[in-house]
Amino acid sequence: MTGAGESLVNNPGRRRASGPGALGLVLGHPFDTVKVRLQTQTTYQGIIDCMVKTYRHESLLGFFKGMSFPIVSIAVVNSVLFGVYSNALLALTATSHQERRAQPPSYTHVFIAGCTGGFLQAYCLAPFDLIKVRLQNQTEPRAQPGSPPPRYRGPVHCAASIFQAEGPRGLFRGAWALTLRDTPTLGIYFVTYEWLCHQSTPDGQNPSSATVLVAGGFAGITSWVTATPLDVIKSRMQMAGLEQRAYRGLLDCVVSSVRQEGLGVFFRGLTINSARAFPVNAVTFLSYEYLLHSWG
Ligand SMILES: C[N+](C)(C)CCCC[C@H](N)C(=O)O
């Protein structure tokens, strides 16, 4: 890894950048599980209560439920997001990545490119995210002899059961809420990142690794803070019909959640989401910058 003050452009040739992305995901997953449970179940009083109950009932492994599909899919989902983003920016500004430091793109272009990437990645993410959420919400302890097995035995069994019961459309449950969540907030994600890099880098130079980490971390937080209300709705739509009532649609989910739990429902999981977002997105942007520079 480069020294914090060194410029990324002086360090080409590092191609194994997917490692840190996956590592960030593994470290962030326990936070994600607590978040999903807080958003969709009403049995917990808060973060600590959820952590204690999960640990007591399911041991440390409980926090890692539903992690395998995100690990398998993160490379594809992030390639779509970052690939569409850079190509959209290329089309909008007609400047290559190298030229862009001297002629920075406008924030409107960055926002449009980010929204386009967000919109398209949402459809790749939807089935993987659905299965993740369903598995994270299974609070049964690990199968013990004699105890009834959980509804889903693993990610493939989960996917197959949804497919059998509801057909391919079933795998896209909550996809509309996911698209609404990700389209504007990924625009915000890239604008925050570019703005913070621009603030702390002399004109025409590449940002240092430290700048990339900090800007990436804050981009993650800003994006998740703005995404949390629709994140709650998305998770509830994905769980609909299982542990709680079925909703007639997205609006019905919004209205009945607010009626039953007040406006605070939109901020469920905000703290834990932000804590997870910093490290995960710091390493994501560092990987992205390394890849751009090593591919030239
Ligand atoms: C747009 N939204 C806030 C939902 C996600 C933004 C960051 C995505 C990143 N893969 C992560 O898991 O943190």
The ligand as a Tripos MOL2 file, in Angstrom:
@<TRIPOS>MOLECULE
LIG
   13    12     1     0     0
SMALL
NO_CHARGES

@<TRIPOS>ATOM
      1 C1        -26.6940    4.3460   -2.4140 C.3       1 LIG1
      2 N1        -26.4290    3.6060   -1.1910 N.4       1 LIG1
      3 C2        -26.3770    4.5400   -0.0860 C.3       1 LIG1
      4 C3        -27.5360    2.7340   -0.9500 C.3       1 LIG1
      5 C4        -25.2290    2.8030   -1.3000 C.3       1 LIG1
      6 C5        -23.9440    3.5650   -1.4900 C.3       1 LIG1
      7 C6        -22.6870    2.7690   -1.2090 C.3       1 LIG1
      8 C7        -22.6150    1.4100   -1.7170 C.3       1 LIG1
      9 C8        -21.6060    0.5480   -1.0560 C.3       1 LIG1
     10 N2        -21.4400   -0.6590   -1.8250 N.3       1 LIG1
     11 C9        -21.9930    0.1720    0.3740 C.2       1 LIG1
     12 O1        -22.4060   -0.9580    0.5830 O.co2     1 LIG1
     13 O2        -21.8760    0.9700    1.2790 O.co2     1 LIG1
@<TRIPOS>BOND
     1     1     2 1
     2     2     3 1
     3     2     4 1
     4     2     5 1
     5     5     6 1
     6     6     7 1
     7     7     8 1
     8     8     9 1
     9     9    10 1
    10     9    11 1
    11    11    12 2
    12    11    13 1
@<TRIPOS>SUBSTRUCTURE
     1 LIG1         1 GROUP 0 **** ****
